[in-house]
Amino acid sequence: MSIRYINNPQRVPWQSNNDEVFVEIPQTMSSERSYQRKDHGSHILVVEDVSVTQEFLKAVLTEGGYRVSVASTVGEAQHFLDGELPDLVLLDLGLPDANGLEVCRYLRAMPSGEDIPVLIITVDERPTSHSEAVRAGADDFLRKPLLPAELQTRTRSLLRLRSMRAELRQDRQAILTLQAQKDELVQFVVHDLKNMLGSLLCSVELMDTDVPEEMVRHRQRIETAARSMHLMVDNMLELSLRNQPGLKAQRTFVALAPLLEQLGQELGPTVLRRNQSLEVYVEPGLELSADPQMVQRLLFNLLENGSKYGPVGSAIQLRAFKAGAGVRIQVADQGEGIPQDMKQRIFERFIRLRTGDAMLPGQGLGLAFCRMVMDLHGGSIWVEDNAPKGSRFLLEFPA
C-alpha cells in the first residue's frame, strides 16, 4: 500500500483506491509554516492501531509543524506516558487490547496528566460515546473520516488551551507567592506590635499607685485597653500562623480554678466599669489537658465578649464541669443573642454582628481564634440561646 499527498480540492479528503490512499492537504496548511506559531514543534501522541490512519494523522500533523509519536495499543500508550508526557493526545477508542478511554483515564490519574488535552478520534457512532469520553476526561471529540483542516484547527485550539492552563497556573503561583509575602509582612508587624504592647503593659504595672483616685481610674482604663489590644494582636498573630506547619497546642494539665481566678482579676476593670458581675462555678478539682496560654486567651475572649454585648448591670456566667471523659465549659451572657443564621458564621474571620443598621465594635477575630484553639485541641465550640435572653458559648475538650 502507498500513500500519495495531493492538493486537489476535488478529491475526497481521505479515501482508498485499491492499494493507494489519497490524502488531501489544503494549500493553507502548507502556507502556515511561513510564520512561527507558539504551538510549533509541540509533541503529539497518536494512539491508533490502523496503520493507514496512523500514516494519515502523522502526515497531517507533521505538515502542521508538530512532532508525532505513535502507539498502537493501550499498553504501548501507557508505557509511552510513563516515560514522557506529550503536549496533546489523539486517541482512538477501538484499540485491540482495550477501550482507548483507558489511556485517557490513565493519563488523568498521573501527576500533571490533568493538563494534557485529549482529542478522541473514532468511527464509533453510538450516541453515548461522546458522553463516555467526556466522563473519562477527554477534551474534544471527532468522528472519522477526518478533514485535515478540521483536525489542524482542533489540534491548535487544544494546544492553545494547554498553554492557557500553564499560564493560569503560573499566574496563580505568582499570586500565592505575593500572598505569602504579605502574610509574612503582617506577621512581622504584628509581632513588633505585640512586643511594644508588652512593654506598655509593663510600664503600666510599674506605675506608682500612690496617686489620686482619678489617676487610678485612668491607669485602669489604659491597662484594660492595652490588655485588649495585646490579646487582639496575639489572636491575629496566631491566626496568621494557623495554616503553617508545626503550630500545635503545648498541652499540660491545667487546674481550672486558679486559671479562672486570674482571668477574673484581668477582666475586673472592664466588668466594674459596666457595673456587671462575673459568676463562676468550677467543679472542685477539675483539671484540663490543654495549652494553658491558649485556653486562658480563649476564655478571656469569650468573657470579654459577654461583657461587651451584655447590658450594663447584667451578669456573665462561667461554668466548668466534667462531661463524660472530657470537660465542658459554658460562658453565658444576657445580651441580644445571636441570630440563627449567624450561629455558624460568627466563628469565621472578620464576621461581626449588627444591631439594627449598626455594626457592633470589634475586628471579627476573637471567635475565629476560639475555634482555632478548639480545633488544635481536638475539641468543639458552638453557641446556643441562653434563655430567656442572651447567648451561651459551649466548649467541649476531649479527655
Buried (B, 14 or more C-beta within 10 A) or exposed (E): EEEEBEEEEEBEBBEEEEEEBBBBBBEEBEEBEEEEBEBBEBEBBBBBBBEBBBBBBBBBBEBBBBBBBBBBBBBBBBEBBEEEBBBBBBBBBEBEEEBBBBBBBBBBEEEEBEBBBBBBBBEBEEEEBBEBBEEBBBBBBBEEEBBBBEBBEBBBBBBBBBBEBEEEEEEEEEEEEEEEEEBEEEBEEBEEBBEEBEEBBEEBEEEEEEEEEEEEEEBBEBBBBBBBBBBBBBBBBBBBBBEEEEEEBEBEEBEBBEBBEEBBEBBEBBBBBBEBEBEBEBEEEBEBBBBBEBBBBBBBBBBBBBBBBBBEEBBBBBBBEEEEEBBBBBBBBBBBBBEEEBBEEBBEBEBBBEEEEEEBEBEBBBBBBBBBBBEBBEBEBBBBBBEEBBBBBBBBBEE
